[in-house]
Amino acid sequence: MKQKVVAFVAGVVFAVGLGISGMTNPAKVIGFLDVTGAWDPSLALVMAGAIGVHLVFAQWSKKAERPLWADAFVLPKRADVDGRLFAGAALFGLGWGTAGYCPGPALVSLVGLTTGALAFCAAMVAGIAAFHAFAGARRERANESASTTI
Amino acid sequence: MAFTPVSALIGGALIGASASMMLALNGRITGISGILGGIVRPQRGEVSWRATFLAGLLVGGVLLALAYPSALHAPSATPVALTVLAGLLVGFGTQLGGGCTSGHGVCGISRFSTRSILATMTFMATGALATFVVQHVLGGTS
Protein backbone atom coordinates (compact mmCIF):
# COMPACT_ATOMS: atom_id res chain seq x y z
CA MET A 1 0.00 0.00 0.00
CA LYS A 2 2.78 2.43 0.97
CA GLN A 3 4.47 1.77 -2.36
CA LYS A 4 1.27 2.51 -4.26
CA VAL A 5 0.89 5.83 -2.45
CA VAL A 6 4.48 6.65 -3.44
CA ALA A 7 3.77 5.72 -7.07
CA PHE A 8 0.63 7.86 -7.11
CA VAL A 9 2.27 10.91 -5.52
CA ALA A 10 5.31 10.51 -7.79
CA GLY A 11 2.96 10.44 -10.80
CA VAL A 12 1.28 13.68 -9.70
CA VAL A 13 4.60 15.43 -9.02
CA PHE A 14 6.03 14.20 -12.34
CA ALA A 15 3.03 15.54 -14.27
CA VAL A 16 3.12 18.93 -12.53
CA GLY A 17 6.86 19.14 -13.20
CA LEU A 18 6.32 18.39 -16.88
CA GLY A 19 3.60 21.04 -17.10
CA ILE A 20 5.59 23.78 -15.33
CA SER A 21 8.74 22.99 -17.31
CA GLY A 22 7.14 23.43 -20.73
CA MET A 23 7.50 19.79 -21.79
CA THR A 24 3.73 19.42 -22.36
CA ASN A 25 3.85 22.15 -25.01
CA PRO A 26 4.82 20.49 -28.32
CA ALA A 27 5.81 23.83 -29.85
CA LYS A 28 8.24 24.42 -26.96
CA VAL A 29 9.79 20.97 -27.49
CA ILE A 30 10.12 21.61 -31.21
CA GLY A 31 11.68 25.00 -30.40
CA PHE A 32 14.30 23.15 -28.33
CA LEU A 33 15.03 20.60 -31.05
CA ASP A 34 15.07 23.24 -33.80
CA VAL A 35 18.78 23.95 -33.47
CA THR A 36 19.02 25.48 -36.96
CA GLY A 37 16.00 27.76 -36.42
CA ALA A 38 14.95 30.05 -33.55
CA TRP A 39 16.54 27.77 -30.95
CA ASP A 40 15.03 27.84 -27.45
CA PRO A 41 17.44 26.12 -25.03
CA SER A 42 14.95 26.09 -22.11
CA LEU A 43 14.36 22.34 -22.15
CA ALA A 44 18.05 21.62 -21.65
CA LEU A 45 17.50 23.18 -18.22
CA VAL A 46 14.64 20.77 -17.55
CA MET A 47 17.09 17.92 -17.91
CA ALA A 48 19.69 19.80 -15.88
CA GLY A 49 17.19 20.40 -13.07
CA ALA A 50 15.94 16.82 -13.09
CA ILE A 51 19.41 15.26 -13.21
CA GLY A 52 20.71 17.74 -10.65
CA VAL A 53 18.19 16.47 -8.11
CA HIS A 54 18.09 12.82 -9.14
CA LEU A 55 21.84 12.30 -9.43
CA VAL A 56 22.19 12.49 -5.64
CA PHE A 57 19.65 9.71 -5.09
CA ALA A 58 20.81 7.63 -8.06
CA GLN A 59 24.37 7.60 -6.77
CA TRP A 60 23.15 6.87 -3.23
CA SER A 61 21.19 3.89 -4.59
CA LYS A 62 24.43 2.36 -5.89
CA LYS A 63 25.72 2.09 -2.34
CA ALA A 64 22.45 1.38 -0.55
CA GLU A 65 21.55 -2.25 0.06
CA ARG A 66 17.85 -1.76 -0.57
CA PRO A 67 15.27 0.98 -1.05
CA LEU A 68 13.58 2.32 2.08
CA TRP A 69 10.11 0.86 1.51
CA ALA A 70 10.73 -2.13 -0.78
CA ASP A 71 12.75 -5.35 -0.63
CA ALA A 72 15.11 -4.63 -3.50
CA PHE A 73 16.04 -2.20 -6.24
CA VAL A 74 14.66 -3.22 -9.62
CA LEU A 75 17.17 -1.64 -11.99
CA PRO A 76 18.21 -2.32 -15.59
CA LYS A 77 21.05 -4.81 -15.52
CA ARG A 78 22.12 -4.61 -19.13
CA ALA A 79 25.41 -2.89 -19.84
CA ASP A 80 25.97 -4.03 -23.44
CA VAL A 81 25.51 -1.55 -26.23
CA ASP A 82 23.84 -3.05 -29.29
CA GLY A 83 22.16 -2.03 -32.52
CA ARG A 84 18.71 -2.27 -30.95
CA LEU A 85 19.60 0.46 -28.44
CA PHE A 86 20.65 2.85 -31.22
CA ALA A 87 17.84 1.87 -33.60
CA GLY A 88 15.20 2.22 -30.88
CA ALA A 89 16.53 5.55 -29.63
CA ALA A 90 16.80 6.80 -33.23
CA LEU A 91 13.17 5.89 -34.04
CA PHE A 92 11.99 7.42 -30.78
CA GLY A 93 13.83 10.66 -31.55
CA LEU A 94 12.34 10.86 -35.04
CA GLY A 95 8.84 10.62 -33.57
CA TRP A 96 9.65 13.06 -30.76
CA GLY A 97 11.03 15.67 -33.15
CA THR A 98 8.09 15.25 -35.55
CA ALA A 99 5.24 15.82 -33.08
CA GLY A 100 6.99 17.39 -30.08
CA TYR A 101 5.64 14.77 -27.68
CA CYS A 102 7.53 12.16 -25.71
CA PRO A 103 5.63 9.56 -23.64
CA GLY A 104 5.20 11.39 -20.29
CA PRO A 105 4.01 14.76 -21.62
CA ALA A 106 1.74 13.01 -24.14
CA LEU A 107 -0.03 11.06 -21.37
CA VAL A 108 -0.40 14.15 -19.16
CA SER A 109 -1.78 16.07 -22.15
CA LEU A 110 -4.58 13.51 -22.57
CA VAL A 111 -6.41 15.51 -19.89
CA GLY A 112 -6.59 18.47 -22.28
CA LEU A 113 -8.50 16.26 -24.77
CA THR A 114 -6.78 17.85 -27.74
CA THR A 115 -6.85 15.96 -31.03
CA GLY A 116 -3.05 15.97 -31.12
CA ALA A 117 -2.59 14.36 -27.69
CA LEU A 118 -5.37 11.82 -28.26
CA ALA A 119 -4.07 10.79 -31.68
CA PHE A 120 -0.50 10.64 -30.46
CA CYS A 121 -1.27 8.50 -27.40
CA ALA A 122 -3.46 6.07 -29.37
CA ALA A 123 -0.69 5.64 -31.93
CA MET A 124 1.97 5.35 -29.20
CA VAL A 125 0.09 2.53 -27.49
CA ALA A 126 -0.35 0.84 -30.88
CA GLY A 127 3.39 1.19 -31.47
CA ILE A 128 4.16 -0.36 -28.08
CA ALA A 129 1.74 -3.23 -28.75
CA ALA A 130 3.22 -3.73 -32.23
CA PHE A 131 6.70 -3.99 -30.74
CA HIS A 132 5.66 -6.57 -28.16
CA ALA A 133 3.75 -8.59 -30.79
CA PHE A 134 6.85 -8.51 -33.00
CA ALA A 135 9.23 -9.33 -30.13
CA GLY A 136 6.93 -12.13 -28.94
CA ALA A 137 6.83 -13.65 -32.44
CA ARG A 138 10.65 -13.45 -32.62
CA ARG A 139 10.98 -15.19 -29.25
CA GLU A 140 8.65 -17.96 -30.41
CA ARG A 141 10.60 -18.44 -33.64
CA ALA A 142 13.83 -18.52 -31.64
CA ASN A 143 12.38 -21.16 -29.31
CA GLU A 144 11.16 -23.26 -32.25
CA SER A 145 14.48 -23.16 -34.03
CA ALA A 146 16.27 -23.92 -30.75
CA SER A 147 14.10 -26.98 -30.17
CA THR A 148 14.51 -28.23 -33.77
CA THR A 149 18.28 -27.96 -33.69
CA ILE A 150 18.36 -29.95 -30.43
CA MET B 1 9.50 30.43 -28.15
CA ALA B 2 10.79 32.61 -25.31
CA PHE B 3 13.66 31.33 -23.16
CA THR B 4 12.13 30.27 -19.80
CA PRO B 5 15.05 29.14 -17.64
CA VAL B 6 13.37 29.47 -14.23
CA SER B 7 10.22 27.46 -14.96
CA ALA B 8 12.34 24.91 -16.84
CA LEU B 9 14.62 24.41 -13.84
CA ILE B 10 11.76 24.27 -11.32
CA GLY B 11 9.78 21.81 -13.46
CA GLY B 12 12.91 19.76 -14.00
CA ALA B 13 13.63 19.66 -10.27
CA LEU B 14 10.09 18.35 -9.65
CA ILE B 15 10.65 15.62 -12.26
CA GLY B 16 13.91 14.76 -10.49
CA ALA B 17 12.14 14.71 -7.11
CA SER B 18 9.50 12.34 -8.49
CA ALA B 19 12.12 9.97 -9.91
CA SER B 20 14.01 10.14 -6.61
CA MET B 21 10.95 9.18 -4.55
CA MET B 22 10.38 6.21 -6.81
CA LEU B 23 14.00 5.09 -6.55
CA ALA B 24 14.72 5.75 -2.87
CA LEU B 25 11.41 4.45 -1.52
CA ASN B 26 10.21 1.88 -4.08
CA GLY B 27 13.50 0.99 -5.76
CA ARG B 28 12.10 1.66 -9.22
CA ILE B 29 13.20 3.54 -12.33
CA THR B 30 10.75 6.24 -13.41
CA GLY B 31 10.78 5.59 -17.13
CA ILE B 32 7.41 6.47 -18.58
CA SER B 33 7.75 4.31 -21.70
CA GLY B 34 8.76 1.35 -19.51
CA ILE B 35 5.89 1.94 -17.09
CA LEU B 36 3.42 2.16 -19.98
CA GLY B 37 4.99 -0.84 -21.71
CA GLY B 38 4.34 -2.91 -18.58
CA ILE B 39 0.64 -2.05 -18.84
CA VAL B 40 0.36 -2.85 -22.54
CA ARG B 41 2.18 -6.16 -21.95
CA PRO B 42 1.20 -7.01 -18.36
CA GLN B 43 3.26 -9.31 -16.16
CA ARG B 44 2.28 -10.65 -12.77
CA GLY B 45 3.01 -8.24 -9.90
CA GLU B 46 4.09 -5.50 -12.30
CA VAL B 47 0.76 -3.89 -13.13
CA SER B 48 -0.68 -2.21 -10.03
CA TRP B 49 2.16 0.21 -9.20
CA ARG B 50 2.37 1.16 -12.87
CA ALA B 51 -1.36 1.80 -13.04
CA THR B 52 -1.19 3.85 -9.83
CA PHE B 53 1.70 5.94 -11.20
CA LEU B 54 -0.18 6.55 -14.46
CA ALA B 55 -3.31 7.51 -12.49
CA GLY B 56 -1.14 10.03 -10.61
CA LEU B 57 0.14 11.36 -13.92
CA LEU B 58 -3.44 11.97 -15.09
CA VAL B 59 -4.45 13.55 -11.75
CA GLY B 60 -1.39 15.80 -12.11
CA GLY B 61 -2.76 16.65 -15.55
CA VAL B 62 -6.10 17.62 -13.98
CA LEU B 63 -4.28 19.87 -11.46
CA LEU B 64 -2.47 21.53 -14.35
CA ALA B 65 -5.74 21.97 -16.24
CA LEU B 66 -7.17 23.78 -13.20
CA ALA B 67 -4.17 25.86 -12.15
CA TYR B 68 -2.18 26.31 -15.35
CA PRO B 69 -4.45 25.44 -18.29
CA SER B 70 -2.15 26.82 -20.97
CA ALA B 71 0.23 23.90 -20.22
CA LEU B 72 -2.26 21.40 -21.66
CA HIS B 73 -4.11 23.27 -24.34
CA ALA B 74 -1.23 24.35 -26.46
CA PRO B 75 -2.59 23.51 -29.91
CA SER B 76 -0.42 21.04 -31.78
CA ALA B 77 0.21 22.43 -35.23
CA THR B 78 1.34 19.05 -36.55
CA PRO B 79 -1.13 17.45 -39.02
CA VAL B 80 -2.93 14.43 -37.52
CA ALA B 81 -1.42 11.95 -39.99
CA LEU B 82 2.07 13.08 -39.03
CA THR B 83 1.14 12.97 -35.32
CA VAL B 84 -0.02 9.35 -35.71
CA LEU B 85 3.20 8.41 -37.48
CA ALA B 86 5.17 10.11 -34.68
CA GLY B 87 3.21 8.24 -32.00
CA LEU B 88 3.89 4.90 -33.69
CA LEU B 89 7.63 5.70 -33.89
CA VAL B 90 7.75 6.78 -30.25
CA GLY B 91 5.85 3.69 -29.05
CA PHE B 92 7.89 1.20 -31.07
CA GLY B 93 11.22 2.99 -30.67
CA THR B 94 11.06 3.36 -26.90
CA GLN B 95 10.37 -0.36 -26.47
CA LEU B 96 13.16 -1.36 -28.85
CA GLY B 97 15.61 1.08 -27.28
CA GLY B 98 14.50 0.37 -23.72
CA GLY B 99 13.61 3.89 -22.65
CA CYS B 100 12.69 7.48 -23.43
CA THR B 101 13.50 10.98 -22.16
CA SER B 102 12.71 9.99 -18.55
CA GLY B 103 14.15 6.46 -18.31
CA HIS B 104 17.32 7.08 -20.33
CA GLY B 105 17.53 10.88 -20.25
CA VAL B 106 16.93 11.49 -16.54
CA CYS B 107 17.24 8.21 -14.61
CA GLY B 108 19.91 6.53 -16.75
CA ILE B 109 22.18 9.56 -17.05
CA SER B 110 21.89 10.13 -13.29
CA ARG B 111 23.11 6.55 -12.79
CA PHE B 112 25.98 7.20 -15.27
CA SER B 113 24.66 4.39 -17.51
CA THR B 114 26.63 4.20 -20.76
CA ARG B 115 23.61 2.78 -22.59
CA SER B 116 21.46 5.68 -21.46
CA ILE B 117 24.04 8.33 -22.33
CA LEU B 118 24.38 6.88 -25.85
CA ALA B 119 20.60 6.52 -26.23
CA THR B 120 20.03 10.12 -25.14
CA MET B 121 22.64 11.44 -27.59
CA THR B 122 20.98 9.38 -30.32
CA PHE B 123 17.39 10.51 -29.72
CA MET B 124 18.47 14.15 -29.31
CA ALA B 125 20.26 13.92 -32.67
CA THR B 126 17.41 12.24 -34.55
CA GLY B 127 14.91 14.52 -32.77
CA ALA B 128 16.77 17.54 -34.12
CA LEU B 129 16.94 15.86 -37.54
CA ALA B 130 13.18 15.21 -37.64
CA THR B 131 12.48 18.76 -36.48
CA PHE B 132 14.76 20.12 -39.21
CA VAL B 133 13.01 18.07 -41.89
CA VAL B 134 9.46 18.89 -40.72
CA GLN B 135 10.08 22.58 -39.96
CA HIS B 136 12.54 23.57 -42.67
CA VAL B 137 12.24 21.04 -45.50
CA LEU B 138 8.53 20.17 -45.47
CA GLY B 139 7.55 23.77 -44.78
CA GLY B 140 6.95 23.76 -41.05
CA THR B 141 4.05 23.44 -38.65
CA SER B 142 4.53 26.56 -36.56
Boltz contact constraints between the chains, C-beta under 6 A:
constraints:
  - contact:
      token1: [A, 3]
      token2: [B, 26]
      max_distance: 6.0
  - contact:
      token1: [A, 4]
      token2: [B, 52]
      max_distance: 6.0
  - contact:
      token1: [A, 6]
      token2: [B, 21]
      max_distance: 6.0
  - contact:
      token1: [A, 6]
      token2: [B, 25]
      max_distance: 6.0
  - contact:
      token1: [A, 6]
      token2: [B, 26]
      max_distance: 6.0
  - contact:
      token1: [A, 7]
      token2: [B, 49]
      max_distance: 6.0
  - contact:
      token1: [A, 7]
      token2: [B, 52]
      max_distance: 6.0
  - contact:
      token1: [A, 7]
      token2: [B, 53]
      max_distance: 6.0
  - contact:
      token1: [A, 8]
      token2: [B, 52]
      max_distance: 6.0
  - contact:
      token1: [A, 8]
      token2: [B, 56]
      max_distance: 6.0
  - contact:
      token1: [A, 10]
      token2: [B, 18]
      max_distance: 6.0
  - contact:
      token1: [A, 10]
      token2: [B, 21]
      max_distance: 6.0
  - contact:
      token1: [A, 10]
      token2: [B, 22]
      max_distance: 6.0
  - contact:
      token1: [A, 11]
      token2: [B, 53]
      max_distance: 6.0
  - contact:
      token1: [A, 11]
      token2: [B, 56]
      max_distance: 6.0
  - contact:
      token1: [A, 11]
      token2: [B, 57]
      max_distance: 6.0
  - contact:
      token1: [A, 12]
      token2: [B, 56]
      max_distance: 6.0
  - contact:
      token1: [A, 12]
      token2: [B, 59]
      max_distance: 6.0
  - contact:
      token1: [A, 12]
      token2: [B, 60]
      max_distance: 6.0
  - contact:
      token1: [A, 13]
      token2: [B, 14]
      max_distance: 6.0
  - contact:
      token1: [A, 13]
      token2: [B, 17]
      max_distance: 6.0
  - contact:
      token1: [A, 13]
      token2: [B, 18]
      max_distance: 6.0
  - contact:
      token1: [A, 14]
      token2: [B, 15]
      max_distance: 6.0
  - contact:
      token1: [A, 14]
      token2: [B, 18]
      max_distance: 6.0
  - contact:
      token1: [A, 15]
      token2: [B, 57]
      max_distance: 6.0
  - contact:
      token1: [A, 15]
      token2: [B, 60]
      max_distance: 6.0
  - contact:
      token1: [A, 15]
      token2: [B, 61]
      max_distance: 6.0
  - contact:
      token1: [A, 16]
      token2: [B, 14]
      max_distance: 6.0
  - contact:
      token1: [A, 16]
      token2: [B, 60]
      max_distance: 6.0
  - contact:
      token1: [A, 17]
      token2: [B, 11]
      max_distance: 6.0
  - contact:
      token1: [A, 17]
      token2: [B, 14]
      max_distance: 6.0
  - contact:
      token1: [A, 17]
      token2: [B, 15]
      max_distance: 6.0
  - contact:
      token1: [A, 19]
      token2: [B, 64]
      max_distance: 6.0
  - contact:
      token1: [A, 19]
      token2: [B, 68]
      max_distance: 6.0
  - contact:
      token1: [A, 19]
      token2: [B, 71]
      max_distance: 6.0
  - contact:
      token1: [A, 20]
      token2: [B, 7]
      max_distance: 6.0
  - contact:
      token1: [A, 20]
      token2: [B, 10]
      max_distance: 6.0
  - contact:
      token1: [A, 20]
      token2: [B, 11]
      max_distance: 6.0
  - contact:
      token1: [A, 21]
      token2: [B, 8]
      max_distance: 6.0
  - contact:
      token1: [A, 21]
      token2: [B, 11]
      max_distance: 6.0
  - contact:
      token1: [A, 21]
      token2: [B, 12]
      max_distance: 6.0
  - contact:
      token1: [A, 24]
      token2: [B, 71]
      max_distance: 6.0
  - contact:
      token1: [A, 25]
      token2: [B, 74]
      max_distance: 6.0
  - contact:
      token1: [A, 26]
      token2: [B, 76]
      max_distance: 6.0
  - contact:
      token1: [A, 27]
      token2: [B, 142]
      max_distance: 6.0
  - contact:
      token1: [A, 28]
      token2: [B, 1]
      max_distance: 6.0
  - contact:
      token1: [A, 30]
      token2: [B, 131]
      max_distance: 6.0
  - contact:
      token1: [A, 31]
      token2: [B, 1]
      max_distance: 6.0
  - contact:
      token1: [A, 33]
      token2: [B, 127]
      max_distance: 6.0
  - contact:
      token1: [A, 33]
      token2: [B, 128]
      max_distance: 6.0
  - contact:
      token1: [A, 33]
      token2: [B, 131]
      max_distance: 6.0
  - contact:
      token1: [A, 34]
      token2: [B, 131]
      max_distance: 6.0
  - contact:
      token1: [A, 34]
      token2: [B, 135]
      max_distance: 6.0
  - contact:
      token1: [A, 35]
      token2: [B, 128]
      max_distance: 6.0
  - contact:
      token1: [A, 36]
      token2: [B, 132]
      max_distance: 6.0
  - contact:
      token1: [A, 40]
      token2: [B, 1]
      max_distance: 6.0
  - contact:
      token1: [A, 40]
      token2: [B, 3]
      max_distance: 6.0
  - contact:
      token1: [A, 42]
      token2: [B, 3]
      max_distance: 6.0
  - contact:
      token1: [A, 42]
      token2: [B, 4]
      max_distance: 6.0
  - contact:
      token1: [A, 42]
      token2: [B, 8]
      max_distance: 6.0
  - contact:
      token1: [A, 45]
      token2: [B, 5]
      max_distance: 6.0
  - contact:
      token1: [A, 45]
      token2: [B, 8]
      max_distance: 6.0
  - contact:
      token1: [A, 45]
      token2: [B, 9]
      max_distance: 6.0
  - contact:
      token1: [A, 46]
      token2: [B, 8]
      max_distance: 6.0
  - contact:
      token1: [A, 46]
      token2: [B, 11]
      max_distance: 6.0
  - contact:
      token1: [A, 46]
      token2: [B, 12]
      max_distance: 6.0
  - contact:
      token1: [A, 49]
      token2: [B, 9]
      max_distance: 6.0
  - contact:
      token1: [A, 49]
      token2: [B, 12]
      max_distance: 6.0
  - contact:
      token1: [A, 49]
      token2: [B, 13]
      max_distance: 6.0
  - contact:
      token1: [A, 50]
      token2: [B, 12]
      max_distance: 6.0
  - contact:
      token1: [A, 50]
      token2: [B, 15]
      max_distance: 6.0
  - contact:
      token1: [A, 50]
      token2: [B, 16]
      max_distance: 6.0
  - contact:
      token1: [A, 50]
      token2: [B, 106]
      max_distance: 6.0
  - contact:
      token1: [A, 51]
      token2: [B, 109]
      max_distance: 6.0
  - contact:
      token1: [A, 51]
      token2: [B, 110]
      max_distance: 6.0
  - contact:
      token1: [A, 53]
      token2: [B, 13]
      max_distance: 6.0
  - contact:
      token1: [A, 53]
      token2: [B, 16]
      max_distance: 6.0
  - contact:
      token1: [A, 53]
      token2: [B, 17]
      max_distance: 6.0
  - contact:
      token1: [A, 54]
      token2: [B, 16]
      max_distance: 6.0
  - contact:
      token1: [A, 54]
      token2: [B, 19]
      max_distance: 6.0
  - contact:
      token1: [A, 54]
      token2: [B, 20]
      max_distance: 6.0
  - contact:
      token1: [A, 54]
      token2: [B, 106]
      max_distance: 6.0
  - contact:
      token1: [A, 54]
      token2: [B, 110]
      max_distance: 6.0
  - contact:
      token1: [A, 55]
      token2: [B, 110]
      max_distance: 6.0
  - contact:
      token1: [A, 57]
      token2: [B, 20]
      max_distance: 6.0
  - contact:
      token1: [A, 57]
      token2: [B, 23]
      max_distance: 6.0
  - contact:
      token1: [A, 57]
      token2: [B, 24]
      max_distance: 6.0
  - contact:
      token1: [A, 58]
      token2: [B, 110]
      max_distance: 6.0
  - contact:
      token1: [A, 58]
      token2: [B, 111]
      max_distance: 6.0
  - contact:
      token1: [A, 61]
      token2: [B, 23]
      max_distance: 6.0
  - contact:
      token1: [A, 67]
      token2: [B, 25]
      max_distance: 6.0
  - contact:
      token1: [A, 67]
      token2: [B, 26]
      max_distance: 6.0
  - contact:
      token1: [A, 67]
      token2: [B, 27]
      max_distance: 6.0
  - contact:
      token1: [A, 68]
      token2: [B, 24]
      max_distance: 6.0
  - contact:
      token1: [A, 68]
      token2: [B, 25]
      max_distance: 6.0
  - contact:
      token1: [A, 69]
      token2: [B, 25]
      max_distance: 6.0
  - contact:
      token1: [A, 70]
      token2: [B, 26]
      max_distance: 6.0
  - contact:
      token1: [A, 70]
      token2: [B, 27]
      max_distance: 6.0
  - contact:
      token1: [A, 72]
      token2: [B, 27]
      max_distance: 6.0
  - contact:
      token1: [A, 73]
      token2: [B, 27]
      max_distance: 6.0
  - contact:
      token1: [A, 74]
      token2: [B, 27]
      max_distance: 6.0
  - contact:
      token1: [A, 74]
      token2: [B, 28]
      max_distance: 6.0
  - contact:
      token1: [A, 81]
      token2: [B, 115]
      max_distance: 6.0
  - contact:
      token1: [A, 84]
      token2: [B, 96]
      max_distance: 6.0
  - contact:
      token1: [A, 85]
      token2: [B, 97]
      max_distance: 6.0
  - contact:
      token1: [A, 85]
      token2: [B, 115]
      max_distance: 6.0
  - contact:
      token1: [A, 85]
      token2: [B, 119]
      max_distance: 6.0
  - contact:
      token1: [A, 86]
      token2: [B, 122]
      max_distance: 6.0
  - contact:
      token1: [A, 88]
      token2: [B, 93]
      max_distance: 6.0
  - contact:
      token1: [A, 88]
      token2: [B, 96]
      max_distance: 6.0
  - contact:
      token1: [A, 88]
      token2: [B, 97]
      max_distance: 6.0
  - contact:
      token1: [A, 89]
      token2: [B, 97]
      max_distance: 6.0
  - contact:
      token1: [A, 89]
      token2: [B, 119]
      max_distance: 6.0
  - contact:
      token1: [A, 89]
      token2: [B, 122]
      max_distance: 6.0
  - contact:
      token1: [A, 89]
      token2: [B, 123]
      max_distance: 6.0
  - contact:
      token1: [A, 90]
      token2: [B, 122]
      max_distance: 6.0
  - contact:
      token1: [A, 90]
      token2: [B, 126]
      max_distance: 6.0
  - contact:
      token1: [A, 91]
      token2: [B, 89]
      max_distance: 6.0
  - contact:
      token1: [A, 91]
      token2: [B, 93]
      max_distance: 6.0
  - contact:
      token1: [A, 92]
      token2: [B, 90]
      max_distance: 6.0
  - contact:
      token1: [A, 92]
      token2: [B, 93]
      max_distance: 6.0
  - contact:
      token1: [A, 92]
      token2: [B, 94]
      max_distance: 6.0
  - contact:
      token1: [A, 92]
      token2: [B, 97]
      max_distance: 6.0
  - contact:
      token1: [A, 92]
      token2: [B, 123]
      max_distance: 6.0
  - contact:
      token1: [A, 93]
      token2: [B, 123]
      max_distance: 6.0
  - contact:
      token1: [A, 93]
      token2: [B, 126]
      max_distance: 6.0
  - contact:
      token1: [A, 93]
      token2: [B, 127]
      max_distance: 6.0
  - contact:
      token1: [A, 94]
      token2: [B, 89]
      max_distance: 6.0
  - contact:
      token1: [A, 94]
      token2: [B, 126]
      max_distance: 6.0
  - contact:
      token1: [A, 94]
      token2: [B, 130]
      max_distance: 6.0
  - contact:
      token1: [A, 95]
      token2: [B, 86]
      max_distance: 6.0
  - contact:
      token1: [A, 95]
      token2: [B, 89]
      max_distance: 6.0
  - contact:
      token1: [A, 95]
      token2: [B, 90]
      max_distance: 6.0
  - contact:
      token1: [A, 96]
      token2: [B, 127]
      max_distance: 6.0
  - contact:
      token1: [A, 97]
      token2: [B, 127]
      max_distance: 6.0
  - contact:
      token1: [A, 97]
      token2: [B, 130]
      max_distance: 6.0
  - contact:
      token1: [A, 97]
      token2: [B, 131]
      max_distance: 6.0
  - contact:
      token1: [A, 98]
      token2: [B, 82]
      max_distance: 6.0
  - contact:
      token1: [A, 98]
      token2: [B, 86]
      max_distance: 6.0
  - contact:
      token1: [A, 98]
      token2: [B, 130]
      max_distance: 6.0
  - contact:
      token1: [A, 98]
      token2: [B, 134]
      max_distance: 6.0
  - contact:
      token1: [A, 99]
      token2: [B, 78]
      max_distance: 6.0
  - contact:
      token1: [A, 99]
      token2: [B, 83]
      max_distance: 6.0
  - contact:
      token1: [A, 99]
      token2: [B, 86]
      max_distance: 6.0
  - contact:
      token1: [A, 102]
      token2: [B, 100]
      max_distance: 6.0
  - contact:
      token1: [A, 102]
      token2: [B, 101]
      max_distance: 6.0
  - contact:
      token1: [A, 103]
      token2: [B, 32]
      max_distance: 6.0
  - contact:
      token1: [A, 103]
      token2: [B, 33]
      max_distance: 6.0
  - contact:
      token1: [A, 103]
      token2: [B, 100]
      max_distance: 6.0
  - contact:
      token1: [A, 104]
      token2: [B, 32]
      max_distance: 6.0
  - contact:
      token1: [A, 104]
      token2: [B, 102]
      max_distance: 6.0
  - contact:
      token1: [A, 107]
      token2: [B, 57]
      max_distance: 6.0
  - contact:
      token1: [A, 108]
      token2: [B, 57]
      max_distance: 6.0
  - contact:
      token1: [A, 108]
      token2: [B, 61]
      max_distance: 6.0
  - contact:
      token1: [A, 109]
      token2: [B, 72]
      max_distance: 6.0
  - contact:
      token1: [A, 111]
      token2: [B, 61]
      max_distance: 6.0
  - contact:
      token1: [A, 111]
      token2: [B, 62]
      max_distance: 6.0
  - contact:
      token1: [A, 111]
      token2: [B, 65]
      max_distance: 6.0
  - contact:
      token1: [A, 111]
      token2: [B, 72]
      max_distance: 6.0
  - contact:
      token1: [A, 112]
      token2: [B, 72]
      max_distance: 6.0
  - contact:
      token1: [A, 112]
      token2: [B, 73]
      max_distance: 6.0
  - contact:
      token1: [A, 116]
      token2: [B, 76]
      max_distance: 6.0
  - contact:
      token1: [A, 116]
      token2: [B, 83]
      max_distance: 6.0
  - contact:
      token1: [A, 119]
      token2: [B, 80]
      max_distance: 6.0
  - contact:
      token1: [A, 119]
      token2: [B, 83]
      max_distance: 6.0
  - contact:
      token1: [A, 119]
      token2: [B, 84]
      max_distance: 6.0
  - contact:
      token1: [A, 120]
      token2: [B, 83]
      max_distance: 6.0
  - contact:
      token1: [A, 120]
      token2: [B, 87]
      max_distance: 6.0
  - contact:
      token1: [A, 123]
      token2: [B, 84]
      max_distance: 6.0
  - contact:
      token1: [A, 123]
      token2: [B, 87]
      max_distance: 6.0
  - contact:
      token1: [A, 123]
      token2: [B, 88]
      max_distance: 6.0
  - contact:
      token1: [A, 124]
      token2: [B, 87]
      max_distance: 6.0
  - contact:
      token1: [A, 124]
      token2: [B, 90]
      max_distance: 6.0
  - contact:
      token1: [A, 124]
      token2: [B, 91]
      max_distance: 6.0
  - contact:
      token1: [A, 127]
      token2: [B, 88]
      max_distance: 6.0
  - contact:
      token1: [A, 127]
      token2: [B, 91]
      max_distance: 6.0
  - contact:
      token1: [A, 127]
      token2: [B, 92]
      max_distance: 6.0
  - contact:
      token1: [A, 128]
      token2: [B, 37]
      max_distance: 6.0
  - contact:
      token1: [A, 128]
      token2: [B, 40]
      max_distance: 6.0
  - contact:
      token1: [A, 128]
      token2: [B, 91]
      max_distance: 6.0
  - contact:
      token1: [A, 128]
      token2: [B, 95]
      max_distance: 6.0
  - contact:
      token1: [A, 129]
      token2: [B, 40]
      max_distance: 6.0
  - contact:
      token1: [A, 130]
      token2: [B, 92]
      max_distance: 6.0
  - contact:
      token1: [A, 131]
      token2: [B, 92]
      max_distance: 6.0
  - contact:
      token1: [A, 131]
      token2: [B, 95]
      max_distance: 6.0
  - contact:
      token1: [A, 132]
      token2: [B, 41]
      max_distance: 6.0
